[in-house]
């Protein structure tokens, strides 16, 4: 296949990746407009399947199925796997059962399973009807695994070897069966009853003599996952051990599939997106933003918005109960938004750092006291700095430049001291809540900015008012 870097060398124009990509798509579109289908087919067969899928998605609903049919059977399946669900559904609805059956048989099992989980039920029925009995049984087996488990994202297309094979025999087997496997760079050594015994890489085989036995080369210290293991745990193993492929075994230790690095990248993206949505106070969605309807967005966002709005009642109750005291020092009211905002921002900083630390395994629930003590010291430094800056700012800017008669040394001290204690409280709470969530089995991302801001808003007011009572005697 011709890559974009090679096109750049041939063109000699020194364009960047995006410019070359856009230029190539313009040339393909021109071939399509001129109905030069033979040349268009040739160019697409030379391209990477992802780029072909992207080009077909851009040319419009009416022409996409027609151009898709120009592709060879093998290329068509690879391109189909790179489509989003709407494009896959459109292609399925525009081709014959025979053509659909060919695509399903060419797809890797994990790609076929992903497609089944995204498509409408009526389309899934047609897909299953056109698949061979063997493929249909295999897909059904994968669909029975728990959602977001290692079993649900694995593939059964891998190279298996026996420990008594020689290097020469192993290469002969790889050449014989490797073409349809998802990866041949890591091979898995299994016993007669399919128990996982070790792994060996193609590099190990290439550097060994032909008559060396696999048992002498294989690594017996195998990192593996079980079929029911959560996909987030699987992604952590890829990150921790720099894996290209991870074997998946059943409860008897038999090798049933592998997870490859390209699948785990999708998992990492999915998990990161889910965490961002939860941290922003939204129900996670399986669909990308562009394909999510307005009604679905409303359903995903309104529960948290409703909860946060109603929880703000506590803040209103506090303000109301101390309304008479605040009236004595009217100037104090002006600084309430700043104090609440500072508390919310401080808590969000700590919660974000701790949530990230928990997600990558850097911090465990047992580290709660250590984390809180660390955040308390950070909070003290941040609070002292903010309080000092605020004290000077209130006296110079608010008092002298803006001639605000309500700003006195006592008022400035009240607000600045409140800043210190609010920041300390917010950072400790912001670090403690995600760890508490992890300990009780709740996603730590739930304890993110919206919830922490609500807690700190109410407590910030109480801190402010009681410090004002202490200093100003209101």
Beta strands, then each sheet from edge to edge (+ up, - down):
strand 1: 160-161
strand 2: 186-190
strand 3: 196-201
strand 4: 224-226
strand 5: 245-249
strand 6: 255-260
sheet 1: 1+ 2+ 3-
sheet 2: 4+ 5+ 6-
end
